[in-house]
Amino acid sequence: MVTIAYLANQFPCAVEPYVAEEIEELRSRGVCVITGSVRRPATQQQTPEIVLQPLSALVLLRGAWLCLRRWDRISELLVRIILRGNEGPVERLKTLLHTWLGSCYAALLENREVDHIHVHHGYFGSWIGMVAARLLGVGYSLTLHGSDLLLHAAYLDVKLANCGFCLTISEYNRRYILEHYPGIAAEKIVVSRLGVDVNERAPFGADTPLMTSPSFSLLAVGRLHAVKDHAFLVRACADLHARGVDFECSIAGEGRERRHLELLIRKSGLENRVTLLGHVPREQMDSLYDRADVVVLTSRSEGIPLVLMEAMARGKIVLAPNITGIPELVTPGQTGFLYEAGSLDDFVSRLVFIHSLVLAADHPHLHPQILSAARQLDWVRHAAHVQVRHNFNRKKNIKSFGDLFLERIAPHTSLPHENSVLQQIQLSVQRHGDVPVRGDGVDAVSGT
């Protein structure tokens, strides 16, 4: 049986359901997956097999001893940390500590017959996994999303150079990697899209009336973090209020920006217009989406957000910044609307435009041309649903992930048999047989 160590920064994590989904997909194919979390998980409902923080003194000593025994395997990494690159002293010191954590991770895996280590996200957990793979002499791969590539890319050149392959969630990310890291072989960078659950039938027909709340209802979903820039949304709401637009805005999510946002809401006199809902359980999200006229995203940096996929799968109008991989999901005027990132005027103008169409659809006595334009929102909703169903469908894309992953770690072999017993037999043969390493393979997984 093939054994994979799968490491995440924190597992399980409510806002990263795709990690658990990928693990379950691999297990369903007969792969033994050792789950790992750098940080202690926030819930005890699903406990990973390995948690790296905090570690016992004994494990720390075992890690140090493993470093001494196999010094030659990580020596070039230490040279890169200490002598090369443009990183500052604090970053270098942190990476030295992460190297030690990597040796501890290797020590915990040493007798588990691991064949491959995969790390989800390119943050410091990916350095830990890379060091462990070096010390154990096994393959290593990682998945990159958004901020781990665009904002927090410390030592990413080393991580990419050392990985057997790198999965990333958008064509934009792939182009960015190949442009900014020209020494990386193009075939190593593979697009593997995320997805959400989608009803095969559209939630409405083209002649179904728009369902709106008494006022224009905005919904934002995401943790209250500076990169999500909910303050931008609050300022936009102040502008809408000044224009006399009757609206309500709900923000679902929790985080360290909450107090700042509360102060901004009070300062703007929006206590009766903008509501911070805090954490909302997934089973309650349907009612929020149903009430919303438009789901907005105001992030400064993103991959391709699940919240947009979830909204579009429900046939909701979305408005998001024209950044990174978002245009691969949202086609302006066809599957949703985009605004110029950072432009409050453009964001508010598009909200006012959408509001006018929603308002017109609620008043069938208006001029036929105006009503016809308003009805175009129904076609946008329908196209949004179709886009997610075909290209961001969780079931399709998670299956494609499994196919891709197994082909990459065991090239030149056929995929495992659907029967779980035969899977284990076939994967065991792949592991112990003389399988040549192939440099080509699937370049992208679109889920189509």
Residue, then its C-alpha position, 0 to 999 in steps of 0.5 A: m500500500v502506498t503511504i502518504a504523509y499529508l501535512a496542513n498548517q492546521f487540520p481540521c480547519a472549518v474554512e479549508p474543507y478541501v483538505a479533508e476532501e482530498i485526504e478522503e479521496l486518496r483513502s477511498r483509492g486504497v492509499c494510506v494517508i497519515t494526517g498531520s497538522v503544524r498547529r494544534p487543531a481548534t476542534q477535537q472532532q477529528t484529530p490528526e495523527i501528528v501535531l507538531q506544535p507543541l512537541s515534547a522534549l524527546v521528539l525535539l531531541r530525536g529531530a536534532w539527532l536525525c539532523l546530525r545523522r543525515w546532515d548531508r541531505i539538508s546541508e544545501l538548505l542550510v547554506r541557502i538559509i544562512l548565506r543566500g537570498n534577500e531574506g532578513p535576519v528574523e525570517r532566516l532565524k524562523t526558517l532555521l527553527h522550521t528546519w528543526l521542526g522538519s527534522c522532528y516531523a521526519a523523526l515521527l514518520e521515520n518508521r512509518e514507511v512513508d512514500h511521499i509527503h504532500v503539504h497543503h499551502g506554501y506557508f512555513g508548513s511546506w518548508i517543514g514537509m520539504v525538510a522531512a522529505r529530504l531527511l527521509g529520502v522520499g518525494y515531496s509536493l505542495t499545493l499553492h492557493g493565493s496569499d501563500l504565493l502572492l503575499h507570503a512567498a518566503y523561500l518559495d524558490v527553494k520549495l518549488a525547486n525541491c518539489g516533484f510537482c506543485l498543484t495550484i488552483s488557477e491558471y493565473n497562479r500557474r502563469y505567475i509561478l512560471e513568470h516569477y520562477p523561470g528556473i522551474a520546469a513548466e510540467k511541474i506546475v499543475v492546475s487542480r481546481l477546487g469546487v463546491d457541491v452543486n445541484e445538477r438542476a438549476p435552482f430556477g428557470a429563466d422566467t422565475p421572478l427574482m427573489t429579493s428582500p424588502s431592501f437591497s441585501l448584500l452578503a459578504v462571507g469570510r474571516l475578518h482579516a485585513v486581507k479580506d478588506h471588509a473595511f472597504l465594504v463598510r466604506a462602500c456601504a457609507d457611500l450607498h447610504a449617502r446616495g439614499v439607497d435602501f440596503e442592508c449588509s450582512i458580514a458572516g465571519e469572525g477574526r481579529e479585525r472585528r473591533h476595528l470594523e465595529l468602530l468603523i460601522r459606528k463612526s459611519g452611522l451604519e449600525n442599522r445597515v451593516t451587521l457583523l454576524g460572527h461565525v455562522p455554521r454551514e447549515q445556516m448559510d443557505s438562509l443567508y444566501d437565499r436572502a442576498d440579492v448580491v454576494v460581494l467579495t472585497s479581498r486584496s488577495e485571493g485564489i479562487p474563493l469558495v464563497l463565490m463558487e457557493a453563491m454562484a452554485r445557488g444562482k446568486i449574483v456576485l460582485a468581486p475584484n478583478i484580481t488573480g484567478i477570479p476572472e476564471l470563475v466570474t466572467p463580467g456581465q455573463t456569470g457575475f460582475l467584476y470591479e477594479a480592485g481598490s476602486l471604491d467608486d467602481f465598486v459602488s457604481r456597480l452595486v448601484f447598477i445591480h440595485s437598479l436592475v433588481l429594483a426594476a425586476d420588482h416593478p413589472h409596470l416599468h418600460p419593457q426595455i428597462l424590464s428586459a434589461a433587469r431580466q438579464l440578471d436571471w440569465v447571469r444567475h443561470a450562467a453562474h450556476v452552469q459555470v460552477r456545475h461544469n468547471f468548479n464541481r467538487k465531485k468532478n474536481i476531487k476525482s480529477f485530483g485523485d487521478l492526477f495525484l496518483e499518476r504523479i507519484a506513481p507514473h507509467t502505471s494505470l490508475p488503481h482498480e475501483n475495488s478497494v482490495l485490488q487497489q491495495i494490491q495494485l498500489s503495493v506493486q507500484r510501490h515495490g516494483d521498478v517503476p520508471v520516473r516520467g517527466d511528463g503527465v497531466d498539465a491541468v485539471s479543469g474539472t470539465 
